[in-house]
Amino acid sequence: MFISDGYYHKKYFIMMKTYNTFDDFWKAHFDAPSKERSFDNWTITKLIHTSDTDYRQHRADGTDPLGFQPTMVTLANPITLKTKEVLIKGLSDGQFNSFKNQYRQRFLDQLPARFGLFHPDLKQADAIYDSWEGFAKEWFERDGKSLLPYNLPILFDHVSNASYWSWKQKDFDPCGTQRLIMTVFQYRTGRFAEVFITGVDDDEMSRIRMLIQSKLDLQIEELF
């Protein structure tokens, strides 16, 4: 989700980590995927960019408190559940659009790696559903409009048939069901939600995975 101008929050901006160039920012967060996983530790979840036109107007009006054209990036780590916001100096509209396109492709390329078993012991949920359709109806759509720009799923933690069978042999079944846990970042609150779907075997997970990948691929331009 993009907001054209977040420029006037001067005190808020001054407190944030600032990168002098886009290359400095990219190297700090996306130079290489995590060593433990095949996707980046940090996921971009929101961008606020001051356009060339708006920045020229601020300069003309004498309302340029930062002294540079700012782009604010909100990042979330789905493993540690940490978030942060940083600034990048001096991105023009052309550079910003290139940045968006570059990250969109990177996110889609790494999407398959976001499916796996990451938190075997996790059993606390913010919401529980007994079907994908029940979840999608409440989290992805409302009154015929997409909510995906506000509820971004960034991790898909599933217990496979083999893993669940093994757990049962050891009397280890923390959730009492073969579950899928989706880590969803909520734009409006800036918080994570752990959403459970119960009774998800491998066949159902394959179906859900195709639905998720298709949805994110079709709506990627709404997200980053």
C-alpha positions, 0 to 999 in steps of 0.5 A: 500500500502506498501513500503519496506524501507522509512528509509532515511528520517531522519529529517522527521522521527524525527519530528513524534510522536513515539511509543515505542511498537506496543501495545502502538500504538494500544491502542492509536488508536484502543483500542475501536471503537468510542463512537459515531460510531461503527468504529475507529476514525482513519483509516490506509491508508499507511504503510512504514516498514523497513524490517529485512534484510534492517535494518541489512544492515543499521546497518552493514553500519553504516546508522542507524540514528534512532537507531531502526527499524522503521515502519511509519503509515499514519492515516486518520479520515474521520469524521474530515478530519484530517491526521497524521503520526506516528512511531512504534519502533522495529517491526520485519517482523513477527510482521509487518505481524501480524499487517497487518493481524490484521488490515485487519480483523478489517477494514472489520469487521467495514466496515458495520458501515461506511455506514450511514448518517454522514454529512446531510448538506454537499453539496460541492463536489470534483467530481460529477457522475450520476452513480456508474459505472462512478465513479468506472471507473475513481477512481478504474481502469485505463488501466486495473489496479486497482487504489484502493491502491491509492484511498481508500474509507473510508466513505459512506454517504447516504441519505436513502429514508425515510430521503430524504422524510422527508427532502423534507417535510421540504424543506430541500434539500441541494444537490437537489438530493438523494445522496451518498457521498464517502470520499476517501483518496488519497495516492499520495496527502495525501488528502481527496476527497468528491465524489458525486453520484446523484440519489441514492435511497435505492435499488441502495445503496444496490447494490453499497454497495455489490459492494464496500464490495466485492471489498474491501474484494477481494483487502484487501491485496493490501491496508494494 
